[in-house]
Amino acid sequence: MWGSKPWDNDKAADWFSKLMETTDLPAEVRSVLKSRNEEKSEVLRAAVFCVLQFGRVYVWPINDLNKDLQHAIAALEKILEDEDYCYSQKVISEINEELSELKRRISPLQ
């Protein structure tokens, strides 16, 4: 183990890699995020949730991580424009927290 997080060890990193390959979760999520003009806010936020949960080094495919984080950020910014979805300050606050978390994960090296 090299850290305290569930993905901070070789066995877990290998398991996550296999999971991502066999389920094709990243491609499904990416498809929704890229079609954000067609998808409703509810579906977009569900796809962003997947990136929030799994979009980390040692979990998400590393070659796509920064790009997918950026797509998730763009999706949340689009959701913030949806007044029907952002019906309360609590929802807006949660989305802003999610935005901050995604922005923190973007690597300046890529």
N, C-alpha and C positions, 0 to 999 in steps of 0.2 A: 504494500500500500504506500502511496506517496502523498496521501491526504485523507481527510475525514469524510469526504463526500462519497455517496454510493458508487460513483463512477471512477473514483481515484485509485484503481488497482487494475492490474493486467486482466484478471479473469472477467471483471465486470466490463471493462472496455471491449474485450473480445465478444462478450455476450451482446452488448449493445450494437456492435458492428454487425453481428449476425442477424440481430433483430431488424435493424434498418435495411439490410439487404433482402431478407426473406419477406418482410411485410411491404416493402417499398413505401413506407410511411413518408419519407422525405419527398418523394416524387408526388404523392397525393397532396401533401400539404402545399408544396411548391405550385402545383397546378391551381389550387384555390387562390393562393396569394397573388399569383400572376394575373388571374382573371378577375381582379378586384372590381373592375367596372361592371361586371356581370353578376357577381355574387352579392348576396344580401349581407348586411352587417353581422347578423347572427352567425352565419357560416364563416365569414372572415375571422371573426373573433375566436371561433372554435379552432380554426387552423392556426391562428396566432398562439393559442393556448398550447398547441403541440410544440411550437417553436420555443415558447417560454419554458416548457417542461423538459424538452429533449435537446434544445439548441445549445449545446455545450460541447466544448472540446472533450474528446473521448467518448461522446455519445452520438452526436450528429456527424454525418460525413464531413470531414474537415475541409475538403476542397470546395464545398458549397456553403459552409457555415456563414461566412460574412455576407454573402449574397442573399442567403435566406433570411438572415437577421434584418437586412435592409428591406427586403420585401415585406417582412412582418411589421417593421416600423411604418412603412408606407401604408400598409393596410390599416393599422391603428389610427394613423392620421386621417385616413379616409373615413373611418368609422366616427371619428370625432365631429365630422361634418354632418352626420346623420342625426338630425334633431329628434327623430322618433326613437332611435335607439338610445341616444344619450339624453334620456328623459329626466335624469336626476343628477344632482351634484355627486352623489356616491358613485354612479356609473362613470362619470367623467373623471373623477378622482382615481378610480381603479385603473382606468385606461391610461391615464397619465403615469401612474406607478409602473404599469406594464411597459410603457414606452421608455421610461428611464432605465428599467432593467435591461431591455433589449439593447439600448444604446451603450450601456456599460460593457456589454459582451463583445461589441465589435472590436476586432483586433486592428490596431494601427499598422501592423506589419504586413497585412494582406491588401 
